[in-house]
């Protein structure tokens, strides 16, 4: 993706901001929660 977007940092930051806004409006929306899952259920990576 960094090859596609020369301003990768800005694009990534904007995506995170939009996801956070949507999660604030619809915190139980499966479309938002399914890709992330529940971090408490995932063992830490090493």
NORJOSUL-V892159 format. One record per backbone hydrogen bond with DSSP energy under -0.5 kcal/mol. CO is the residue of the C=O (numbers start at 1). NH is the residue of the N-H. If there is no record, write none. Layout:
CO:NH, CO:NH
This chain:
1:4, 1:5, 4:6, 5:8, 7:10, 7:11, 8:12, 9:13, 10:14, 11:15, 12:16, 13:17, 14:18, 15:19, 16:20, 17:21, 18:22, 19:23, 20:24, 21:25, 22:26, 26:29, 29:32, 29:33, 30:34, 33:37, 37:39, 38:41, 38:42, 39:42, 41:43
